[in-house]
Amino acid sequence: MHKIGIIDLGSNTTRLIVMAYESGVCFRLTDEVSEVVRLAEGVGATHRLQAKPIRRAVNALRMFERHCQGTGVEQIIAVGTSAIREATNQAAFWKALHAATSLDLRIISAQEEAYYGYLGAANALGLRHGFTFDTGGGSTQVVAVADRRPVATYSVQAGVVRFTERFVRTDPISKTDLRALRDAARSAFTSLDWLRADPAHTLVGMGGTVRTLARIDQKSRAYPLDRAHGYSLSREALAAIIEQLIRTDHREREQIPGLKDDRSDVTLAGAVIIEQLMDKGGFQQLTVSGQGVREGLFYAHFLQGTDPPLLADPRGFSILNLARLSYYEEAHCQKVAAICLSLFDQLAPLHSYGPWARELLGYAATIHDIGVAVGYYDHHKHSEYLVHNAALLGFTHREIAILGALVRNHRKGFSELSSFTPVLQPEDSTLIARLSALLRLAEYLERSKSQVVQAVHVTLGETVRVVVEAAGDASVEIWDTNRRAGLFRKAFDKAIEIVAG
């Protein structure tokens, strides 16, 4: 596999991601490093970069370059955004950078920054209609998305470092400063006339501030999933966090669960910017994207020749991506999927589930054995762990919890679901039990991994009868599947027998 490093030098933080990939086939994040450099610190109205922030930024970039050189990275793409773009003394930065590194850092325009952020979020969340925004240290970019394509862009100098330095001059913040901060944030979006909430539109937020806000909210709720990506943050929860930040001083904010020390001073300003953006469009919630500019740059490289560089099916791609990276047995998993989906279709009168449940069942069949990459024993548990820790694209947290349960249940037992109550619906326990039962039947009908079972034919009655059509001797598969049918009997409240055709 090839390895590429993507560096994003922002106004507050500089970040590096390293991706191993095969073009258009699969990819894996192999490393991620970030450093708060506060490049925009002290720029003020003159937009003049200060000596200390330049040194911090250059030192971080030198460290990133050396890390890439020492770990087999073949190519580095490095970009700079708001602080450098607006600097009146760019020459000082270039002189320091070229003296310390050989990086070919490109300053991208506000429109390019918005575009790459949109690419990252659109691929990561499967966004079709709605808006993306990225609040960084120096600016905020907003993109309108229709039918997966960007149709309008807005950029404004409203960033967490910039607004903190201008308006947050008291600790805790005074009423006067808070009023000035809110007024400035409101004014920043006055001309953003096309941002309008709609039931068909999703508002997607990117950047360190929105991820921090999500983690604070998750910690306050004892949220069961350790991922900000895909999290829904309500306007009500945002208001509660802002009130907490208003009431606390710097030292007290450092104790807030989910709020990192290096963001305790700038998060209030960022939260207020996001608050005013949501209010401008009338949004009651936003969805957090863990992918942004850096990942957008990667997708542009990974999907070269595609315009725009979007995955045709982010959900299906990410399932196959995870399967391939886990060295799955393709023929076996395809056969398990074919059998369990056939059972699903023929048993529709008993369960009445639609395309969404069928899709999740097919995905679970594809990745049910990925835990073998960790170890055969308890591989069903390893599979669940990998699902919960993989970069699955376009899936909600509810869907990830369901997928994790399905792969966990494919061999034996039934996973404990109580810890996932905050993300599951009341009816999901029955859904998971029934889909798990079908996946388990299919797994044991394919237990030899020889694809001996060609088809299954279901007859519904007091007892569900499954006739197995085989290309050879399937007696062991039929025997073992009958032994493992207990979950089916419990989930469907039906007797079942599997027989040879």
C-alpha positions as CSV (number, residue, x, y, z in Angstrom):
1,M,0.0,0.0,0.0
2,H,1.0,3.6,-0.6
3,K,1.4,6.1,2.3
4,I,0.6,9.7,2.1
5,G,0.7,12.4,4.8
6,I,-1.7,15.3,4.8
7,I,-0.9,18.4,6.8
8,D,-3.3,21.2,7.6
9,L,-1.8,24.3,9.2
10,G,-4.7,26.1,10.7
11,S,-5.0,29.3,12.7
12,N,-5.2,27.4,16.0
13,T,-4.0,23.9,15.4
14,T,-1.8,22.1,12.9
15,R,-2.6,18.5,12.2
16,L,-1.1,15.6,10.3
17,I,-2.8,12.5,9.2
18,V,-1.1,9.5,7.5
19,M,-3.1,7.3,5.3
20,A,-2.1,3.9,3.8
21,Y,-4.1,3.2,0.7
22,E,-4.6,1.5,-2.7
23,S,-6.1,4.0,-5.1
24,G,-9.9,3.7,-5.3
25,V,-9.8,0.4,-3.4
26,C,-9.2,0.8,0.3
27,F,-7.5,3.0,2.8
28,R,-6.6,3.1,6.5
29,L,-5.7,5.9,8.8
30,T,-2.3,4.8,10.3
31,D,-1.3,7.9,12.3
32,E,-2.7,11.3,13.5
33,V,-0.7,14.0,15.2
34,S,-1.9,17.5,16.2
35,E,-0.3,20.4,17.9
36,V,-1.9,23.6,19.1
37,V,0.3,26.4,17.7
38,R,-2.1,29.4,17.8
39,L,-0.6,30.8,14.6
40,A,-3.3,33.6,14.7
41,E,-2.3,34.6,18.2
42,G,-1.8,38.4,18.4
43,V,-2.4,39.2,14.7
44,G,-5.0,41.8,15.5
45,A,-6.3,44.2,12.9
46,T,-2.9,44.4,11.2
47,H,-3.0,40.6,10.3
48,R,0.7,40.4,11.1
49,L,2.0,37.0,12.3
50,Q,4.0,37.2,15.5
51,A,7.4,35.7,15.9
52,K,6.5,33.2,18.7
53,P,3.5,31.7,16.8
54,I,5.6,31.4,13.7
55,R,8.3,29.5,15.6
56,R,5.7,27.2,17.1
57,A,4.1,26.5,13.8
58,V,7.4,25.9,12.0
59,N,8.7,23.6,14.8
60,A,5.5,21.5,14.5
61,L,5.8,21.3,10.7
62,R,9.4,20.3,11.0
63,M,8.4,17.5,13.5
64,F,5.6,16.3,11.1
65,E,8.0,16.2,8.1
66,R,10.6,14.2,10.0
67,H,7.9,11.8,11.3
68,C,6.8,11.2,7.7
69,Q,10.3,10.7,6.5
70,G,11.0,8.2,9.2
71,T,7.8,6.2,8.7
72,G,7.8,5.5,4.9
73,V,5.5,8.2,3.8
74,E,5.9,8.6,0.0
75,Q,4.2,12.0,-0.5
76,I,3.2,14.9,1.7
77,I,0.4,17.3,0.9
78,A,0.6,20.4,3.1
79,V,-1.8,23.4,3.1
80,G,-2.1,26.6,5.1
81,T,-5.4,28.3,5.8
82,S,-6.8,31.5,7.3
83,A,-3.9,32.9,9.4
84,I,-1.3,32.6,6.6
85,R,-3.7,33.5,3.9
86,E,-4.4,36.9,5.5
87,A,-0.9,37.6,6.9
88,T,0.7,40.9,5.8
89,N,4.1,39.4,6.6
90,Q,4.0,36.1,4.8
91,A,7.7,36.5,3.9
92,A,8.7,36.1,7.5
93,F,6.8,32.8,7.7
94,W,8.2,31.5,4.4
95,K,11.7,32.3,5.5
96,A,11.4,30.4,8.7
97,L,9.6,27.5,7.1
98,H,12.2,27.1,4.3
99,A,15.1,27.3,6.7
100,A,13.7,24.4,8.7
101,T,11.9,22.2,6.3
102,S,11.6,21.2,2.7
103,L,7.8,21.2,2.7
104,D,6.0,22.6,-0.3
105,L,3.2,24.2,1.7
106,R,0.3,25.6,-0.4
107,I,-1.9,28.4,0.9
108,I,-5.4,27.6,-0.1
109,S,-8.1,30.2,-0.6
110,A,-11.2,30.5,1.6
111,Q,-13.2,28.8,-1.2
112,E,-10.8,25.9,-1.5
113,E,-10.8,25.5,2.3
114,A,-14.6,25.3,2.2
115,Y,-14.5,22.9,-0.7
116,Y,-12.1,20.4,0.9
117,G,-14.0,20.6,4.1
118,Y,-17.2,19.8,2.2
119,L,-15.4,16.8,0.5
120,G,-14.4,15.4,3.9
121,A,-17.8,15.7,5.4
122,A,-19.8,14.7,2.4
123,N,-17.8,11.4,2.0
124,A,-17.7,10.7,5.8
125,L,-21.4,11.2,6.4
126,G,-22.9,10.5,3.0
127,L,-24.4,14.0,3.0
128,R,-26.8,14.5,0.1
129,H,-28.7,17.8,0.9
130,G,-27.9,20.4,3.5
131,F,-25.0,22.5,4.7
132,T,-21.5,22.1,6.1
133,F,-19.6,24.6,8.2
134,D,-16.1,24.6,9.5
135,T,-15.2,26.9,12.4
136,G,-11.5,27.2,12.8
137,G,-9.1,29.5,14.6
138,G,-9.5,32.4,12.2
139,S,-12.5,31.9,10.1
140,T,-15.7,30.0,9.4
141,Q,-16.6,28.5,6.1
142,V,-20.2,27.4,5.2
143,V,-21.1,25.4,2.1
144,A,-24.6,24.6,0.7
145,V,-24.9,21.1,-0.6
146,A,-27.6,19.9,-3.1
147,D,-27.7,16.4,-4.5
148,R,-24.2,15.9,-2.9
149,R,-22.6,18.8,-4.8
150,P,-21.6,22.2,-3.4
151,V,-23.8,25.0,-4.8
152,A,-22.8,28.0,-2.6
153,T,-19.9,29.0,-0.4
154,Y,-19.7,31.6,2.4
155,S,-16.5,32.5,4.3
156,V,-16.2,35.0,7.2
157,Q,-13.5,36.0,9.6
158,A,-15.2,34.5,12.6
159,G,-12.8,32.1,14.3
160,V,-12.2,30.9,17.9
161,V,-8.8,32.5,18.3
162,R,-9.7,35.7,16.6
163,F,-13.0,36.2,18.5
164,T,-11.4,35.1,21.9
165,E,-8.7,37.7,21.6
166,R,-11.2,40.4,20.5
167,F,-14.1,39.8,22.9
168,V,-13.2,37.4,25.7
169,R,-11.2,39.8,28.0
170,T,-12.7,38.8,31.4
171,D,-12.6,35.5,33.3
172,P,-15.4,34.5,33.8
173,I,-16.7,36.4,30.8
174,S,-18.6,39.6,31.8
175,K,-22.0,40.4,30.5
176,T,-20.6,43.2,28.5
177,D,-18.0,41.0,26.8
178,L,-20.6,38.3,26.2
179,R,-22.9,40.7,24.6
180,A,-20.2,42.0,22.3
181,L,-19.2,38.4,21.4
182,R,-22.7,37.4,20.5
183,D,-23.3,40.6,18.5
184,A,-20.1,40.0,16.5
185,A,-21.0,36.4,15.9
186,R,-24.5,37.4,14.8
187,S,-23.2,40.1,12.5
188,A,-20.8,37.6,10.9
189,F,-23.7,35.7,9.4
190,T,-26.0,38.6,8.6
191,S,-25.7,38.3,4.8
192,L,-25.9,34.5,4.8
193,D,-29.4,34.5,3.3
194,W,-29.4,31.0,1.9
195,L,-28.8,29.1,5.1
196,R,-32.3,27.8,6.0
197,A,-33.4,24.8,8.0
198,D,-35.5,22.2,6.2
199,P,-36.6,18.7,7.2
200,A,-34.6,17.3,4.2
201,H,-31.5,19.3,5.1
202,T,-28.7,18.3,7.5
203,L,-26.4,20.8,9.1
204,V,-22.9,19.3,9.5
205,G,-20.2,20.9,11.7
206,M,-16.5,20.4,11.4
207,G,-13.5,21.6,13.4
208,G,-12.0,21.1,16.9
209,T,-14.6,23.3,18.6
210,V,-17.6,21.3,17.4
211,R,-16.0,18.0,18.3
212,T,-15.2,19.4,21.7
213,L,-18.8,20.5,22.2
214,A,-19.9,17.0,21.2
215,R,-17.6,15.4,23.7
216,I,-18.7,17.7,26.5
217,D,-22.3,16.8,25.8
218,Q,-21.5,13.1,25.6
219,K,-19.7,13.1,28.9
220,S,-22.6,14.9,30.6
221,R,-25.0,12.1,29.3
222,A,-22.7,9.1,30.0
223,Y,-22.9,8.4,26.3
224,P,-22.0,4.8,25.4
225,L,-20.1,5.4,22.2
226,D,-16.6,6.9,22.2
227,R,-16.9,8.8,18.9
228,A,-17.8,12.3,18.1
229,H,-18.1,11.7,14.4
230,G,-21.8,11.3,13.5
231,Y,-23.0,12.6,16.8
232,S,-26.1,14.8,16.9
233,L,-25.7,17.9,19.0
234,S,-28.9,19.7,19.8
235,R,-29.3,23.5,20.0
236,E,-30.6,22.9,23.5
237,A,-27.5,21.0,24.6
238,L,-25.3,23.7,23.0
239,A,-27.1,26.4,25.0
240,A,-26.5,24.4,28.2
241,I,-22.8,24.1,27.5
242,I,-22.5,27.8,26.7
243,E,-24.2,28.6,30.1
244,Q,-21.7,26.4,31.8
245,L,-18.8,28.1,30.1
246,I,-20.1,31.5,30.9
247,R,-20.4,30.7,34.6
248,T,-16.9,29.2,35.0
249,D,-13.4,30.7,35.0
250,H,-10.4,29.2,33.2
251,R,-9.4,26.8,36.1
252,E,-12.9,25.6,36.5
253,R,-13.3,25.0,32.8
254,E,-10.3,22.8,32.8
255,Q,-12.2,20.4,35.0
256,I,-15.2,20.1,32.6
257,P,-15.3,16.5,31.3
258,G,-14.6,16.4,27.5
259,L,-12.9,19.8,27.4
260,K,-9.2,19.6,26.8
261,D,-6.9,22.1,28.6
262,D,-5.6,23.6,25.4
263,R,-9.2,24.5,24.3
264,S,-10.5,25.7,27.6
265,D,-9.9,29.4,26.7
266,V,-11.3,29.4,23.1
267,T,-14.2,27.1,23.3
268,L,-16.7,29.7,24.5
269,A,-16.1,31.9,21.5
270,G,-16.4,29.0,19.2
271,A,-19.6,27.8,20.8
272,V,-21.2,31.3,20.5
273,I,-20.2,31.4,16.8
274,I,-21.9,28.0,16.2
275,E,-24.9,29.1,18.3
276,Q,-25.4,32.2,16.1
277,L,-24.9,30.2,12.9
278,M,-27.6,27.7,14.0
279,D,-29.9,30.5,15.0
280,K,-29.4,32.2,11.7
281,G,-30.6,29.2,9.8
282,G,-33.2,28.1,12.4
283,F,-31.5,24.7,13.1
284,Q,-32.3,22.7,16.2
285,Q,-29.5,20.3,15.8
286,L,-26.3,19.6,13.9
287,T,-24.4,16.5,13.0
288,V,-20.7,16.4,13.9
289,S,-18.2,15.3,11.2
290,G,-14.9,14.0,12.4
291,Q,-13.5,14.5,8.9
292,G,-12.8,17.8,7.3
293,V,-10.2,19.6,5.2
294,R,-7.4,17.0,5.7
295,E,-9.6,14.1,4.7
296,G,-11.1,16.1,1.8
297,L,-7.5,16.6,0.5
298,F,-7.0,12.8,0.8
299,Y,-10.3,12.0,-1.0
300,A,-9.3,14.3,-3.8
301,H,-6.1,12.3,-4.1
302,F,-7.6,8.8,-3.5
303,L,-10.5,9.4,-6.0
304,Q,-8.5,11.2,-8.7
305,G,-10.5,11.4,-12.0
306,T,-13.8,11.6,-10.2
307,D,-15.6,15.0,-10.3
308,P,-16.3,15.8,-7.6
309,P,-14.2,13.2,-5.7
310,L,-17.1,11.5,-3.9
311,L,-17.5,7.9,-3.0
312,A,-20.5,6.6,-5.0
313,D,-21.8,4.7,-1.9
314,P,-19.9,5.7,1.3
315,R,-21.7,3.2,3.5
316,G,-21.1,0.2,1.2
317,F,-17.5,1.3,0.5
318,S,-16.7,1.6,4.2
319,I,-18.0,-1.8,4.9
320,L,-16.0,-3.4,2.1
321,N,-13.0,-1.2,3.2
322,L,-13.2,-2.6,6.7
323,A,-13.6,-6.2,5.4
324,R,-10.6,-5.9,3.0
325,L,-8.4,-4.4,5.7
326,S,-9.3,-7.3,8.0
327,Y,-8.4,-9.9,5.3
328,Y,-12.0,-11.3,5.1
329,E,-12.8,-14.4,3.2
330,E,-14.8,-12.9,0.4
331,A,-16.5,-16.1,-1.0
332,H,-17.6,-17.2,2.5
333,C,-19.0,-13.8,3.5
334,Q,-20.8,-13.4,0.2
335,K,-22.4,-16.8,0.7
336,V,-23.4,-16.0,4.3
337,A,-24.9,-12.7,3.0
338,A,-26.8,-14.4,0.2
339,I,-28.3,-17.0,2.6
340,C,-29.3,-14.6,5.4
341,L,-30.8,-12.1,2.9
342,S,-32.8,-14.9,1.3
343,L,-34.1,-16.0,4.7
344,F,-34.9,-12.3,5.4
345,D,-37.0,-12.0,2.2
346,Q,-38.9,-15.2,2.6
347,L,-39.6,-14.5,6.3
348,A,-41.0,-11.0,5.6
349,P,-44.5,-12.0,6.7
350,L,-43.2,-12.8,10.1
351,H,-41.0,-9.7,10.7
352,S,-42.3,-7.0,8.4
353,Y,-38.9,-5.2,8.2
354,G,-38.0,-3.1,5.2
355,P,-35.0,-2.1,3.1
356,W,-33.1,-0.4,6.0
357,A,-33.0,-3.5,8.2
358,R,-32.2,-5.7,5.1
359,E,-29.3,-3.4,4.3
360,L,-27.8,-3.6,7.8
361,L,-28.2,-7.4,7.8
362,G,-26.2,-7.6,4.5
363,Y,-23.5,-5.3,5.9
364,A,-23.2,-7.4,9.1
365,A,-22.9,-10.6,7.0
366,T,-20.0,-9.0,5.1
367,I,-18.0,-8.1,8.2
368,H,-19.2,-10.8,10.7
369,D,-15.8,-12.5,10.7
370,I,-13.5,-9.6,10.7
371,G,-12.5,-10.3,14.3
372,V,-10.5,-13.3,13.1
373,A,-7.8,-10.8,12.1
374,V,-7.3,-10.3,15.9
375,G,-7.7,-14.0,16.8
376,Y,-10.0,-16.9,16.2
377,Y,-11.1,-17.4,19.7
378,D,-13.8,-15.0,20.7
379,H,-13.6,-13.5,17.2
380,H,-17.2,-12.5,17.4
381,K,-16.3,-10.2,20.3
382,H,-13.3,-8.9,18.4
383,S,-15.6,-8.2,15.4
384,E,-17.9,-6.1,17.6
385,Y,-14.8,-4.1,18.9
386,L,-13.6,-3.4,15.4
387,V,-17.1,-2.2,14.3
388,H,-17.2,0.2,17.2
389,N,-13.7,1.5,16.4
390,A,-13.7,1.6,12.6
391,A,-14.1,4.7,10.5
392,L,-17.5,3.7,9.1
393,L,-18.8,6.3,6.7
394,G,-22.4,7.4,6.6
395,F,-23.7,5.4,9.5
396,T,-25.6,6.8,12.5
397,H,-24.5,5.9,16.0
398,R,-27.7,3.8,16.3
399,E,-26.7,1.8,13.2
400,I,-23.2,1.2,14.5
401,A,-24.6,-0.1,17.7
402,I,-26.9,-2.5,15.8
403,L,-24.1,-3.6,13.5
404,G,-21.8,-4.3,16.5
405,A,-24.5,-6.4,18.1
406,L,-25.2,-8.4,15.0
407,V,-21.6,-9.4,14.4
408,R,-21.2,-10.1,18.1
409,N,-24.2,-12.5,18.0
410,H,-23.4,-14.4,14.8
411,R,-21.9,-17.4,16.7
412,K,-23.5,-17.8,20.0
413,G,-25.2,-16.0,23.0
414,F,-26.8,-12.6,22.8
415,S,-25.0,-9.3,23.5
416,E,-26.0,-7.1,26.4
417,L,-27.7,-4.0,25.0
418,S,-28.5,-2.0,28.1
419,S,-25.4,0.2,27.9
420,F,-26.5,1.3,24.4
421,T,-30.0,2.5,25.5
422,P,-29.1,6.2,24.8
423,V,-28.6,5.4,21.1
424,L,-31.1,2.6,20.4
425,Q,-34.8,2.7,19.9
426,P,-37.1,0.6,22.2
427,E,-37.9,-1.8,19.4
428,D,-34.3,-2.4,18.5
429,S,-33.8,-5.3,20.9
430,T,-36.3,-7.4,18.9
431,L,-34.9,-6.2,15.6
432,I,-31.4,-7.2,16.7
433,A,-32.5,-10.6,18.0
434,R,-34.3,-11.4,14.8
435,L,-31.6,-10.3,12.4
436,S,-29.0,-12.0,14.6
437,A,-31.0,-15.2,14.4
438,L,-31.0,-15.1,10.6
439,L,-27.2,-14.3,10.4
440,R,-26.5,-17.2,12.8
441,L,-28.5,-19.6,10.7
442,A,-26.7,-18.5,7.6
443,E,-23.3,-18.8,9.3
444,Y,-23.8,-22.4,10.2
445,L,-25.3,-23.3,6.9
446,E,-21.9,-22.1,5.5
447,R,-19.9,-23.5,8.4
448,S,-17.5,-25.4,6.2
449,K,-16.8,-22.3,4.1
450,S,-17.2,-24.4,1.0
451,Q,-20.4,-22.8,-0.4
452,V,-22.0,-26.3,-0.5
453,V,-25.5,-24.7,0.3
454,Q,-26.8,-23.2,-2.9
455,A,-30.2,-22.0,-1.8
456,V,-32.8,-22.1,1.0
457,H,-36.5,-22.5,0.6
458,V,-38.8,-21.4,3.4
459,T,-42.3,-22.7,4.2
460,L,-44.3,-20.8,6.8
461,G,-46.6,-22.6,9.2
462,E,-46.8,-23.5,12.9
463,T,-43.2,-24.6,12.3
464,V,-41.0,-22.7,10.0
465,R,-39.5,-25.3,7.6
466,V,-36.3,-24.5,5.7
467,V,-35.4,-26.8,2.9
468,V,-31.7,-26.7,1.9
469,E,-30.7,-27.0,-1.7
470,A,-27.1,-28.2,-1.8
471,A,-24.4,-29.1,-4.3
472,G,-23.0,-32.0,-2.3
473,D,-23.2,-33.3,1.2
474,A,-24.6,-30.6,3.5
475,S,-25.5,-33.0,6.4
476,V,-23.0,-31.4,8.8
477,E,-24.2,-27.9,8.0
478,I,-27.9,-28.9,8.5
479,W,-27.2,-30.8,11.7
480,D,-25.2,-27.9,13.3
481,T,-27.7,-25.3,12.1
482,N,-30.6,-27.1,13.8
483,R,-28.5,-27.1,17.0
484,R,-27.9,-23.4,16.7
485,A,-31.5,-22.4,16.0
486,G,-32.5,-21.5,19.6
487,L,-32.2,-17.8,19.0
488,F,-34.5,-18.0,16.1
489,R,-37.1,-19.8,18.1
490,K,-36.9,-17.2,20.9
491,A,-36.8,-14.2,18.6
492,F,-39.7,-15.2,16.3
493,D,-41.6,-17.3,18.8
494,K,-41.7,-20.1,16.2
495,A,-40.4,-23.6,15.9
496,I,-38.0,-24.2,13.1
497,E,-36.6,-27.2,11.3
498,I,-33.9,-27.3,8.7
499,V,-33.9,-30.3,6.3
500,A,-32.2,-31.4,3.1
501,G,-34.0,-30.9,-0.1
